[in-house]
Amino acid sequence: MMHFWGVRGSIPTPGSETARYGGNTSCISLSLDETHTLVLDAGSGLRVLGQQTFAKPHVFYFLLSHVHWDHIQGFPFFRPIMDPDVKIIFL
């Protein structure tokens, strides 16, 4: 299943005017199976993805389109990076 966690541009835009479509920057996940997830870009939407419950052990594969701030700013807030049962692989 593919999920769009953020599709905004340069900066997150939280607020009532963006509630319908969201205000997070670029982050899309694709569940490959119960324990493997492909993540396209690590914008602010990644924080919300990290709040979800995942089967463990779990592997996240990251594919970054480029390393502008709006495509990586969610990574420091991605909870699973602190979980010893989670493996992070950058492609």
Secondary structure as GFF3:
##gff-version 3
##sequence-region A 1 91
A	DSSP	beta_strand	2	6	.	.	.	ID=ss1
A	DSSP	three_ten_helix	16	18	.	.	.	ID=ss2
A	DSSP	beta_strand	27	33	.	.	.	ID=ss3
A	DSSP	beta_strand	36	40	.	.	.	ID=ss4
A	DSSP	alpha_helix	45	50	.	.	.	ID=ss5
A	DSSP	beta_strand	58	63	.	.	.	ID=ss6
A	DSSP	three_ten_helix	69	71	.	.	.	ID=ss7
A	DSSP	three_ten_helix	75	77	.	.	.	ID=ss8
A	DSSP	three_ten_helix	79	82	.	.	.	ID=ss9
A	DSSP	beta_strand	86	90	.	.	.	ID=ss10
###
